[in-house]
Amino acid sequence: MPTRRGSTLIELVLVMMVIFTMAAVVAPRFSDFFPSLQIRSAADTLLATAGKARADAVLTGARYRLVIDTAAKTYWIAYEPRPVKEPGKFAKLGGAWIDEELPGGVTLRSTDGFGTDAEARRFLEFRPDGTAKEASIVLANEGGDVRTIKISAATGAAKIEMTEPAAP
């Protein structure tokens, strides 16, 4: 009786699933070792947070803010829960949108167009129609990588602009 050698398709698929699962768990851990990945990830997360604040403002008809604490290098979304009874009083948005912290190698270079609250934190306010003031957030790292997040005054939409590192 001949013996069969080799692997079946099911065995190959199982091995591939194990490899992809391990890669999905391990790969994000390596981003901390690469400064260019850190700044890209930080800009993407900040962009998503600004987009969430804008979308929620439109969906709920309330004012939302992207708040940045420059001293602590953290940011979050705040909203005006009772605009008629307590206008101007903002509360942090809970759930999955808790405080985010910029990675260690990423610095906040500027927040042009942002206002300043009583605690000296910077904020950008999204109105119920989704618009905001023209603003930009500039992130940088020691390697010279720069990412600029621009917020359009006309639409409130945000986008990332990449700036090439300066030549030595």
C-alpha positions as CSV (number, residue, x, y, z in Angstrom):
1,M,0.0,0.0,0.0
2,P,1.6,3.3,-1.0
3,T,2.0,6.0,1.6
4,R,0.9,9.5,0.9
5,R,3.3,12.4,1.3
6,G,2.6,16.1,1.4
7,S,0.0,18.3,2.9
8,T,-3.7,18.5,2.3
9,L,-5.4,21.7,1.4
10,I,-7.1,21.9,4.8
11,E,-3.7,21.6,6.5
12,L,-2.3,24.4,4.4
13,V,-5.3,26.7,5.1
14,L,-5.0,26.0,8.8
15,V,-1.3,26.9,8.9
16,M,-2.0,30.1,6.9
17,M,-4.7,31.1,9.3
18,V,-2.4,30.6,12.3
19,I,0.4,32.7,10.5
20,F,-2.0,35.5,9.6
21,T,-3.5,35.6,13.1
22,M,-0.1,35.9,14.7
23,A,0.9,38.6,12.2
24,A,-2.2,40.6,13.0
25,V,-1.4,40.5,16.7
26,V,2.3,41.0,16.5
27,A,2.6,43.6,13.6
28,P,1.0,46.6,15.4
29,R,3.6,46.1,18.2
30,F,6.4,46.8,15.8
31,S,5.0,50.2,14.8
32,D,6.4,51.6,18.0
33,F,9.9,50.8,16.7
34,F,9.5,52.8,13.5
35,P,9.1,56.5,13.9
36,S,7.5,57.0,10.4
37,L,4.9,54.4,11.3
38,Q,4.2,56.2,14.6
39,I,3.5,59.5,13.0
40,R,1.4,58.0,10.3
41,S,-0.6,56.0,12.9
42,A,-1.0,59.1,15.1
43,A,-2.2,61.3,12.2
44,D,-4.7,58.6,11.0
45,T,-6.1,58.3,14.6
46,L,-6.3,62.1,15.0
47,L,-8.0,62.3,11.5
48,A,-10.5,59.7,12.5
49,T,-11.3,61.5,15.8
50,A,-11.9,64.8,13.9
51,G,-14.1,63.0,11.5
52,K,-16.1,61.4,14.3
53,A,-16.6,64.8,16.0
54,R,-17.8,66.3,12.7
55,A,-20.2,63.4,11.9
56,D,-21.7,63.4,15.4
57,A,-22.3,67.1,15.2
58,V,-24.3,66.6,12.0
59,L,-26.1,63.5,13.2
60,T,-27.1,64.9,16.6
61,G,-27.5,68.6,15.8
62,A,-25.2,69.5,18.8
63,R,-21.9,71.2,18.9
64,Y,-18.9,68.9,19.2
65,R,-15.2,69.7,19.9
66,L,-11.9,68.0,19.1
67,V,-10.0,68.9,22.3
68,I,-6.2,68.7,22.5
69,D,-4.3,68.9,25.7
70,T,-0.9,70.0,24.4
71,A,0.9,69.6,27.8
72,A,-0.3,66.0,28.3
73,K,-0.2,65.1,24.5
74,T,-3.7,63.8,24.7
75,Y,-6.9,64.5,22.7
76,W,-10.6,63.6,22.9
77,I,-14.0,64.5,21.7
78,A,-16.3,66.7,23.8
79,Y,-20.0,67.5,23.1
80,E,-22.6,70.0,24.4
81,P,-25.1,67.7,26.1
82,R,-27.6,70.4,27.1
83,P,-27.2,73.4,24.7
84,V,-30.5,75.1,25.8
85,K,-30.1,74.7,29.6
86,E,-26.3,74.8,29.9
87,P,-24.9,76.5,26.7
88,G,-21.2,76.3,26.4
89,K,-20.8,73.4,28.8
90,F,-19.0,70.5,27.2
91,A,-18.6,66.9,28.4
92,K,-16.2,64.2,27.2
93,L,-17.7,61.7,24.8
94,G,-17.5,58.2,26.4
95,G,-17.4,54.7,25.1
96,A,-14.7,53.8,22.6
97,W,-13.8,57.5,22.0
98,I,-11.8,58.0,25.3
99,D,-8.7,60.0,25.6
100,E,-6.0,59.2,23.0
101,E,-2.4,59.8,23.6
102,L,0.2,60.7,21.0
103,P,3.1,58.2,20.8
104,G,6.3,59.1,22.6
105,G,8.2,60.0,19.5
106,V,5.5,62.3,18.0
107,T,5.3,65.9,18.9
108,L,2.5,68.4,18.3
109,R,4.1,71.2,16.4
110,S,1.0,73.5,16.0
111,T,-2.8,73.8,16.2
112,D,-3.5,76.8,14.0
113,G,-7.1,77.9,14.0
114,F,-8.0,76.3,17.3
115,G,-9.6,78.1,20.2
116,T,-8.4,77.9,23.8
117,D,-10.6,76.9,26.7
118,A,-10.5,77.9,30.4
119,E,-8.0,75.1,31.2
120,A,-5.6,76.3,28.4
121,R,-6.5,73.3,26.2
122,R,-6.8,73.8,22.5
123,F,-10.1,72.9,20.7
124,L,-11.8,73.0,17.3
125,E,-15.5,73.2,17.4
126,F,-17.8,71.5,14.8
127,R,-21.2,73.1,14.4
128,P,-24.4,71.2,13.9
129,D,-24.1,71.7,10.1
130,G,-20.7,70.0,10.2
131,T,-18.6,73.1,9.5
132,A,-15.7,74.4,11.6
133,K,-13.2,77.2,11.4
134,E,-10.3,76.7,9.0
135,A,-7.7,74.9,11.0
136,S,-4.6,72.6,10.9
137,I,-2.8,70.3,13.2
138,V,0.9,69.6,12.5
139,L,2.5,66.5,13.9
140,A,6.3,65.8,13.6
141,N,8.9,63.4,14.8
142,E,12.7,63.6,15.4
143,G,13.4,62.0,12.0
144,G,11.9,65.0,10.2
145,D,8.6,63.3,9.2
146,V,5.7,65.7,9.2
147,R,2.0,65.2,8.8
148,T,-0.5,68.1,8.6
149,I,-4.2,67.6,9.2
150,K,-6.1,70.3,7.4
151,I,-9.8,71.1,8.3
152,S,-11.8,72.9,5.7
153,A,-13.9,75.8,6.8
154,A,-16.5,75.3,4.1
155,T,-17.2,71.7,4.8
156,G,-15.5,70.8,8.1
157,A,-13.9,67.8,6.4
158,A,-10.4,66.9,7.4
159,K,-7.5,65.4,5.3
160,I,-3.9,64.6,5.8
161,E,-1.1,66.2,3.9
162,M,2.3,64.7,4.1
163,T,5.4,66.9,4.1
164,E,8.7,65.5,2.9
165,P,11.5,65.5,5.4
166,A,14.0,68.3,5.0
167,A,17.3,67.3,3.3
168,P,20.3,67.2,5.7
